[in-house]
């Protein structure tokens, strides 16, 4: 990348954080500041560091790299900031800037990105993890990346309720047409770690519409988050082309749907792809968003007490909060959790890079789940589910973690 292009990344980050008036609101809500209580951990501290870097006040970038990496990108700071300063976006710009200066990403991120951009390798990884689970060797996989699943079948056996509820949810105003061509986008995390989730999602979607299942590429979140923007752009172009004939693209991974909805923002200066990217972004719907708009009704009313954890990229990234709750209230005995939208500490690879911090964050989530008395905690992000499965195990079996499609 040319120096001018790289400097533009830093200038864009500077422009974002220059709106920070240092009020400190972010300190009260940041999960990382809650644990470490150090200024540079907070959005306010990160904003000051970016300004210093852009102004030439920081020559060594080693410490800045750690500050940029040590961020959940959970958007909690931006959501609570009076000026709505998008520190998470600035962090991604700075990560890319520093990666370019270093000549490329760290080896671990380069390997991760290399795996995720190749569909064949993702499928191989999924098959390998499936064999590991069947052999009951999943405990040997680090960071809980081969979690045991509490399946739909197990859920129904444990919490059987009346079947075939005939009444429908009241559909909201929607652009969804019975003639719409609907396609499924399967995220890499779902494919590798929660294959049974994908099967349940497909079953549900096929009750609402003829469904196209395409061999999609990674949404690009890991690449964008770790300084591999060129790979992200290439993946985006491939997915845009792949789903050209679809009217609606439904994703059951909150990170995927969040990323895909915002792809157009990365093509605003690309005359060839700008319009295509805009059309594609407007096609994307989260699973719960789509189901509520089609008036879907869960097939069983289970006896389970259910609570819900909001994925950051769904509740803040897409503003989707009521839809999953509406569905879950029809699927079981729903109880709201304290701090339901507080990050669980998964955050892509964060839980692998900073396991001790991640454990402290998920411990707080576990306590809040247990307070509800829920037997099942539901979410729709595979990394959140990895974390929630750790919490379920630590609870000694007080609750199970499930994807929303497995409950519906």
TIDREN-433164 format. One record per residue: y, x, z of N, C-alpha, C in turn. Coordinates in pm, whole numbers, plus 32768, in hexadecimal, padded with zeros to 4 digits. Layout:
N
YXZYXZYXZ...
//
This chain:
408
7F8880548000800080008000807D8057800080E280307FB0815D807C7FAB81A88073802F81F880DE804D824480E080C982A2806980D582DF80438065833B7FD1806882F47F51808F827B7F3E805A822E7EC6807C82057EC9810F81DF7F3E814081B67F4A81CB822C7F358229829D7F6D820683157F5A8259833F7EC7825C83227E8081EF83427DF181EB82F57DA4825582777DCC826D82287D8D82D7826C7D9B835E829E7E14837882E07E2D83F883657DE1840183AC7DDA8393842A7D91839284137CFC83A983A87CC6836E83877C39838483657C208417831A7C7C845282F97C7084E183787C76853683D17CD2851284507CDF855B84A27C5E855384A57C2384DB84F07BA784C984BA7B36851F84347B32852C83F57ACA857F841C7ADB861284097B558646841B7B6A86D784AC7B77870085077B87869F85957B9186C185CB7B0F86FB857F7AA286EB85A77A20872285867A1487B7853E7A7687EE851A7A75887C85957A9188D185B27A39893186267A4E898985FB7A808A13857C7AAA8A2085477AEB8A98854C7A908B1485387A0F8AFF853E79B08B6F84C679BD8BCC845579EB8B9683DE79FF8BE9838179888BF3839C791E8BA6834378AA8BA982B578D28B8482A8792F8B26822479598AF781D1799A8B66821579D78BC781CC7A1A8C33817B79B78C8681AD793D8C90816C78DA8CE680F1789C8CA780E178AC8C24807278698BDE800F78C98B9C803279488B927FDB79A88B4E7F5F79C78BA07EE679AD8B6C7E6C79CA8BB87E5C7A5E8BDA7E8E7AB68B857E807B458B9E7EE27B748C0A7F5C7B428C077FBE7B658C6E7F917B318CF67F4D7AC08CF77F187A888D737EB67AE78DB67E727B398D667E0E7B948D9B7E497C1E8DB97E9C7C528D5E7ECC7CDB8D6D7F597CE78DA77FAC7C818D9580337C818DCF80827CFE8DA8807B7D238D2980C67D948CF381197D618C7F81987D898C7B81F57D538C1981C37D608B8981897DD18B6481617DE68AD980ED7D8B8AAE80AB7D4D8B0F803F7CEF8AF180777C6A8ABF80ED7C468AF081287BC58ACF81687BC68A4481877B518A1381CD7B46899282567B87899B829A7B738A0B831F7BAE8A1B83187C468A1082B57C828A5182A57D128A4A82817D4089BE82287CF6897C82017D1988F382787D0E889482CA7CA788A883407C97885483A07D0D886183B27D3B88DB840A7DAE88F383D37E2C88B283517E3D88B983127EB3887D831F7EB087E583107E3A87A983217E2E871883AF7E5286EF84107E22873A849B7E41871D84B67ED78727847B7F15878D848C7FA5879F84497FF3872D83D47FC58703838C8006869583DD7FFA8614840F7F8285F8845C7F6C857E84E07FB8858085167FCD85F8859680138605858A80A9860D850F80DC860684FB816D860C84F881A5869884F2814E86FC84F1817C8788846981A987B9840181908769837981BA878C8343820F871B83218289873882ED82E286D0825482E386CD821682E68743818582E6874A81538256874180F5823D86E780C781B486D280448197871B800C81FA87617F8B81E587A37F948177880C7FFC817E8860800B811788C8802B808F888B8075808F881E8097801187DC801A7FD087A47FBF8020876F7F427FEA87397EF47FA187A57EF07FDA881E7EA77F98888B7EEB7F1588B07F717F1688B67FBB7E9C88D97FA17E2F88717FA17E5587F17F8A7DF387867EFD7DBB878A7E9B7E1087A77E107DE387AD7DF67D8D88287E3D7DA988957E257D6389137E727CDF89137E477C8688BC7E857C0388AD7E1B7BA188817E187B2D88BF7DB57AC6889D7DDA7A7A881E7E567A8787F17E887A38877F7E7279A387977E7C797B88157E5C78F1883B7ED0789188257F4878C788077FBF787787E87FF7782C88607FC5784888D77FF97803894E808B7826896680AE78A5894F813978CF89628195788389058170787B888481C47837882281D177A2884181637764886C816576D4888981C176B388FE81CE7710895E821F76F789D682A9773789D182C27789896C834277CE896083B1776C893A8423776E898084927715895C84C2772B88CD84B977A7889D84E477C78815847177C987B183F777AA87E2837F77A6878D836A782A8741837D789987878369791D874B82D47932873282AF794A86B682227957869181F479E886A181E37A0F871D81BB7A98873B81337AB886FF80DB7A5586F580567A6D86BB80627A99862980BC7A5A85DE80CE7A828553810A7B0F854A81687B2C85A381A27BB285A681387C1B85C680DD7BF9862180727C56864680197C7685CE7FF97C11857E7FA47C2A85097FEC7C8284A3806F7C6D849580BC7CC3843C80BB7D54846D80CD7D6384EF80CF7DEB852980467E2C851E7FDD7DDF85347F557E1785247F427E4A84967F6F7DFC84347F617E2783A87FB77EA2838D802F7EA383C2808A7F1583B2804C7F9583EA80177F8D84627FDB800284A17F5B802D845B7F0E7FCC842C7E947FED83E17EB6803883617F1D8009831C7F47804D82A17F7780DB82BD7FC180EC832A7FF18171834E7F7F81CF836F7F14819583A97EA181E883D07E438203835C7E5C81C582EA7E0781DA82757D90817D826D7D89811B82C67D1B80BA82C47CF9808C83507CA78025835B7C817FF083DF7C20804B84287C14803584AB7BAF807B84F97B25806084BE7AC980BC84D47A4480B2849779FF803084BC7A0A8005853C79C37F8B856679FA7F10851D7A7E7F0D85077AB87E9C84C07A9A7EA4842B7A957F1E83F87A737F30836B79E57F01835079897F2183AD78FF7EF4839F78F57E5D83AA793C7E24840D793D7D93841E79727D4E83A179E27D80836D7A1C7D4682F579C07D53827D797A7DC58275791E7DDB820678AB7D788208787A7D58827F780F7CF6828E78407C6B826778B47C45829D78E37BBB828F79137B99820279327BFD81B179637BDC812B78F27BD380C478797BEF80F078067BEA809477A97B7980BD779F7B148068774F7A9E808B76BC7AC280A576867B1C805675FA7B42806775E07B8580EC763E7BD78118762D7C1C8198763A7BB9820C76967B5981FE76A47AF1826576237AA0827175E77A7D81FF75687A32820274F97A85824274F67B06822474927B5E825F74A57B6782F675227B73832175407B7883B175177AF683F575307A8683B1750A7A0483E9747379FA83F974297A26839573967A21839A73627A7D8409739F7AF1841673757B51847E738C7B18850A74017ADF851F741F7AA485A273C37A2F85C1739F79E3855B73437973856D72BA79A38599728A7A10855C720A7A4B8584720F7A808613727F7ABC863772907AF086BE728A7A80872472CA7A0F870472C6799D876072387965876C71F2795986FC716A792486FE710C797E874E71277A01874A70D57A61879471007A6D882671647A1B884D71977A1B88D771CF7AA488FF72097AE9889D72427B6D88B772DB7B6B88B173137AF288B673A37AE688A473F47B29891273B87B3E898873FE7B8389F5741C7C1489D273D37C48897073E77CD4894974617CE488EE74917C7688B575077C7C885E75847C7E88B675D97CE488A8764E7CF0890076B47C8188ED77047C6D895577767C10895477507B7F893F76CF7B5D895576A47AD1894876A97A9D88BB769B7AF7885676AB7ACF87CB762F7A92878D75C77A8087DD75527A3487B0753279CB8819758E796D882F7581790E889D750E78AC888B74D3788288FB7471781788F774BB779488E07483773F888E74C476C188707484764E88BC74D875F888F474AA7578892974B7751788B5744874F5887A744974AE87FB746674198809747F73DB87987493734B87947417730287C973A3733187A2732672F487CF731972FD886773387371889E73317382892F739973298975740E731E8938747972CC896F744D723A897974107206890E73E5717B890E73727162896F731771C4897C72AA71B589DB72DE71B08A6B734472018A85737972098B0D73D771978B2E742071678AC8748871038AE2747D708D8A827405705A8A7373EE6FED8A1474446F758A37747F6F3A89CF74D16EC389E374B76E60897474FD6DF2897274E96D8D890A750A6DC4888074BB6DA0881E74CD6DD3879675156D6F873E753F6DA186CD75776D4E866275E76CF38692764F6D2F86C976C56CE286F177036CA9867277166C29866D773E6BEA85F077D56BEA85DA78226BE5864678B26BDD863578EA6C628604795B6C5B85BE79966CD485887A186CF685D07A376D7885CF7ABA6DA285FD7B216D6C859B7B986D5285CD7C026D2285757C376D9685237C286D9484A07C586E03844D7CF06E0E84537D236E8984547DB26E9D844F7DDC6E9F83BD7E616E9B83A57E906EA4831C7E616F2882E27E2C6F23826B7DE96F9982377DF16FA081A17DE7701C81707DE0703080E17D4F703580B37CF3702781117C65702D80F07C3F6FB080A17C0A6FC6802D7BE06F587FD67B486F587FCB7B0C6EE27FBC7A7A6EDD7FA77A4D6F2C7F2D7AAA6F407ED07A896F8A7E567AA570207E617AD6704B7ED67AF870D87EE77A7D71327EDD7A8B719F7E997A2072027E8E7A29725F7F0679C672537F5F79C8729B7FDE7965730F7FDC79927382800D793D73F88014793F743280A078D5747580C378C674B2814878E37547813F79317579819E794A760A81AA7902763B8226789D76908212784F76C482817883774E82AA78B47758832378E977D68355787B783B837178A078BA836D783E792583857805791E8413785B79018475782C78F884FF77C7788A851377E0781684D4778177A784D9770077D08494770C780D84207696783483D2763F7898841D767D78F9845F7631796484A07600793E852B765578FD8579763578E88606760A785A8629763777F785DA7619776B85FA75EC771E857E757D774785417550770484C57530767184D97503764B854F74E275BD856675607567856775D275A485877651755B8582766E753184F2765D758F8496767675718409761D74FF83D975A074FF84017543749483D87572740D840C75A17408848875D1738A84C17652735D847E76A973BD84607726739B841A7708735B839376AD739783497689736282C5765172D582D175FA72BE833575C27238834A763071D28361769171F683B376FF719983D07752717F8354777871E9830D77CC71DA829777887188822B77067198822076BD714E81B876B470B981D676D27090825176D77000826F775C6FC3824377BE7019822378426FE781FE78606FF3816A781C705081247840706B809A77D570C1805677CB70BD7FD2777B71237F8C77BC71AC7FA7776B720C7FCC77A2728B7FFC777A73007FA377DC73527F7F77C173CD7F3577B374407F997745748B7F90773075007FE47734757D7F8B779E75C77F9677B4763C7F42779D76BC7F93777E77267F4C776577A87F8C77EA77F17F9D783577C8800478BC77FB801478C27889804C793778C38043795279478078799079398104799779A7814D79D879AA81D07A68797A81C27A9A793582277B24790382237B8A7975822C7B5F79E9825D7BB77A5D82607BFD7A7882E37BE47A2883497C247A3E83CB7C0B7ACB84017B8E7AFD84017B787B8384387BC47BEF83EC7BD47BDC836B7C187C3F83187CAE7C3C83317CE77BC683367D767BB9834D7D9C7BEA83D97D467BD084397D647BF484C47D587C8984DF7D117CD084897CF77D5E84A57D257DBB84357D937D9683F37DD27DF183977D8E7E0283117D437D9D82E47D017DA382627D337D3182097DB67D2E81F77DF57CBE81B17DCB7CB5811F7DB37D2580DF7D897D2280537D027CDB80457CA57CF880A27C247CB280A07C397C1D80B87C937BFC81147CB07B7081327CE27B2680B57D3D7B64806D7D757B277FF47D087B127F8C7CB17B737F7B7C447B677F197BE37AF87F3F7BC37AED7FBF7B6B7A817FEE7BAD79F97FD87C2E79F27FF57C7879757FE37C7379487F517C8879A47EF67C8779827E677BFE794D7E3D7B94798A7E737B0C795E7E4F7AF078D27E847B1D78B57EFD7B08782F7F357B5F77C77EEF7BD877EB7ECD7C30778F7E837BEF77667E007BB877C77DBA7B7677AB7D397AF7775A7D4C7AAC777A7DB47A2B77397DCD7A3C76A47DE77AA7767F7E2E7ABA75F37E567B2275AC7DFD7B3575DE7D867B9A75A57D2D7B8175137D0C7B0374EA7D037AE274607CDD7AD974017D537AE574347DCD7ADC73DE7E447B6373A07E647B5F73267E9A7BD972E57EC97BF173017F5D7B8373097FA77B88732380377B21738E80587B4873EE80AA7AEC745780D87AE7744F81707A72742F81A67A62741C82377A21749782757A5E74CA82DE7A28753C83287A0B751383B7799B754283ED7978752384787990759A84D479D975FC84A37A04766F84F47A9C766A84FD7AD1766685777B617659858A7BAE76CF854F7B747747855A7BB777BE85247BBD77B8848C7B4F778A844E7B4C777F83BD7BB17718838B7BAE76A183C37C09763983947C9A766283AD7CB476A3841D7D3B76D2843A7D6B773883D67D13779583B47D3877FE83547D4A77C382C87CEC776F829F7CF1773982187D6B76DF82027D957698826A7E0C7644825E7E8C769482497E88771382757F017765826E7EFB77D082017E9677CA81AB7E88782E81417F02783180E57F3C77BC80CA7FAD77B6806C802178118097803078248119809E7877814B80957907811C801E793280F5800B79BD80CB801579CE8033803879627FED804379687F5C80CC79397F2A812E79327F8381B078FA7F5D81F679507EF381D779CF7EEC82177A277E8A81BB7A477E1481487A057E1180E87A1C7DA680F179A87D43813479C07CD2814E79527C7380CD791A7C368067796F7C2A7FEA79427BEE7F9978E97C4D7F9D79087CCE7F4578C67D2E7F8D78677D8E801178667D8D805C78167DEE803677827DEA803A77467D75801C76B77D697F8B76997D8B7F3076EE7D5D7EA276DC7D7C7E8976E37E127ECB77427E557EBA77537EE57EEF76DB7F327F6176A57F057F9B762F7F457F3D75B77F3A7F0575A27EC37EA875337EAF7E2D75437F077DFB75BE7F0E7D8475D97F5F7DA075BE7FF37E0E75F180267E2F75E080B47E37754C80D97E6C74FA807C7E7A746C80977DF5742180957D8D745F80607D097420805C7CBE742D80E17CE4748D81337C9474B281A87CA3744D82197C32742882537C3273D182C87BCC7404832D7BF273FF83AB7B91741984157B3073A5841E7AB873BF844D7A50735884547A7F72DD84A27AB572F0851A7ADE727D856B7B517232852A7BAB727A84EB7C1A723D84A37BE771E384337B88721683E77B4F71CA83787B03714F83AA7AB2716184127A5F70F284417AB2707E84777B1C709D84BF7B71703284F37BB66FE9847F7BE07033841A7C236FF483A87BC46F9D83567B446FB9835D7AE46F6683147AAA6EF7836B7AD26EF283EA7AA16E8A84437A136EA0847379E76F1C8474795D6F3B849D79466F13852F78D06EE1854978A96EBB85D1782A6F0685F778276F4B866A77AC6F8F869577366F30869976C06F608674764B6F0B8668760C6EE986EF762B6F37875775F66F1D87DC76666F24884476596ED388A976AF6EDD891F765A6F1B898C76656F9E899D760F6FE589FB763B6FCD8A8B75DF6FE58AE775FE6FD48B75764070508BAF765270B78B60768971358B90771D71298BB1774571738C1977D371858C36780171FE8BE5786771E98B937891724D8B30792272748B4B793F72F68B3D79C973248B3E79E073788AC17A5D739E8AAB7A8073DE8A2C7ADA74568A417ABC74C189F87B11753989F67B567541896F7BDC754689707C29755088F47C2875DE88BE7BF375F488467C03767888077C97769187E87CC5770B87FE7D52772B87E87D7E770C87597D27772D86F87D4C771B866C7D45768A863F7D16763286977D1375A486777D87755B86B97D95756D873C7DFA752087857E877553876A7E9875D787657F1D760D87477F2B763086B27EC3766886797EC9768F85ED7ED3761B858C7E9A75A785B47E99753385597ED174B385977EED74B786187F227440865B7EBC73D2866A7E3C73F7866A7DD1739386777DA1738F87077DBF732187497D9D731287D77D5A728D87F57D90722187C17D5C719C87E37CD9717C879A7CC971B087207C56718986CD7BCF71AA870D7BB8722787387B35724287767B1F71F187F47B8671D788407B79718988BB7B5770F7889B7B9470C388337B767039880A7AE3702A87E77AAE708B87A07A227089877979C6709A87F279EA70F688497994711288BE7992709D892179FF7054892A7A026FDF898279A26F73895179886F7488CE79286F15889678996F4A889C788A6FCB88BB7805700988BA77C9701C8945781A701089AD77E870258A35785070018A9C783870288B187897700E8B8478F870848B8A796C70728B4D79C970E28B3D7A2070F68BB87A2E71778BE07A85719C8C4F7ADE720E8C1F7B6172008C357BBE726A8C0B7BB772E08C6C7BC473568C377BBF73D28C847C4B74088C9C7C6174438D117CDE748B8D297CE775028CCA7D5D751B8C977D75758D8C3F7D1375908BC97CFA751B8B927C9975118B247CC375658AAC7D4675798A9B7D7675C48A277D9276568A487D6A76858ABD7D7D77128AE07D1177668A9E7D3777D58A617CDA782B8A187C6378538A707BED78568A347B7378788A7D7B57790E8A7D7BA8795C8A347B9779ED8A347B3E7A2289C67B1279C8896C7ABE79F588FC7B117A3C88937B6B79F088557BD17A2687FB7B9B7A8887947B3F7A5987417B067AB086DB7AB17B1D87177ADD7B98870B7A927C0A87437AC97C3887C97B2D7BF187FF7B6C7C1B887D7B057C2788ED7AA97BC788F47A477BC8896179E77C3F895879DB7C7888E1798A7CF188D079DC7D6F88EB7A5C7D6B88C57AB37DDF88D97ADE7DF0896A7AF17D8089B07B217D838A3B7ACB7D278A917A4D7D4A8AA479EF7CF18AEA7A177CCF8B797A4F7D2F8BC37A727D148C4F7AE27CAE8C597B467CBA8C037BB57C598C027B817BD18BD67B2D7BD18B707AF57B548B3C7AA57B0B8BA77A597B568BF67A097B198C627A617AD48CC97AD27B0F8CE77B2D7AD28D487B6B7A528D117B887A538C917BC179DB8C537B5C79698C4F7AE079888C287A7C791E8C1E7A5178ED8CA87A5F79408D0F7A3D79158D977A9978A38DC37B1778AB8D9C7B7678408DBD7B5077C08D727B2677D18CF37AFB775C8CA57A7E771E8CE37A2177728D0E79A777408D4D79C676EC8DC87A24771D8E1A7A4976D48E937A83764B8E707AD476458E077B0F75C68DDE7AA775658DA77A44759B8D6179D775468D2F7988750C8DA37968755F8E03791875328E76796274CA8EC879E774D28ECD7A36746F8F177A2673E38EDD7A0E73DC8E5B7A0173588E1B797C73158E3B791973648E637892732F8E77784B73128DF4788073438D86784573298D0277C073708CF27767732D8CAC76E573698C8C76E873B38C07774D73938BB7775C73D38B3477EF73F08B1B780D746C8AF17893748F8AC3788C74A28A2C78E8746389E678E7745F8955795E74AD891D794974F088AD79B5753288657990753687D179E57579878179C7757E86F179E8760686B579E2766D870579F776F586D5797F77498700793E779186A478C677DC86C978DE784787337951788A872F796C78F08794798778AE881B79CC783C881A79DC77F08896795377C988CE78F9779F88777873777888A4782577EE88DC783A786588A477FC78DE88DD782D78EF896D78AF78E2898178E878EF8A0778B878808A6478B778068A31788E77948A8477FA779B8AA877A977D48A50771C77EA8A72770E78518AE2776378B78AE2776479188B51778878D28BD377EB787A8BCC7814782E8C4377A477D38C73776077938C1476F177398C37768277868C7D766477FD8C4C75FC78508C8A7628787C8D1576A678A48D2176DB78D18DA376DE785F8E0976E777E48DD776EB77718E32766377508E6D75FB77928E3B757577758E6D753B76F48E36756C76CA8DC2753576528D84757D75D18DA875F475DB8DE3763E75628E07766C75148D8D767F755A8D1D76A875168CA3767575638C2A767B75208BB57655755C8B3676CE755E8ADB76D075BA8A7C773B75C28A197706759689917752753E894D7726750A88CB779D74FC886D777F750587ED77E374EA878677F37452877978677426875178827396874B7824734E86EB77FA7390867E77A0734D862077177332865F76EF738486C0766D736F8702767072F9876276E672D5879176F4726587EF770771E187A4774C71EB8731776A717186E576F3713E8697
//
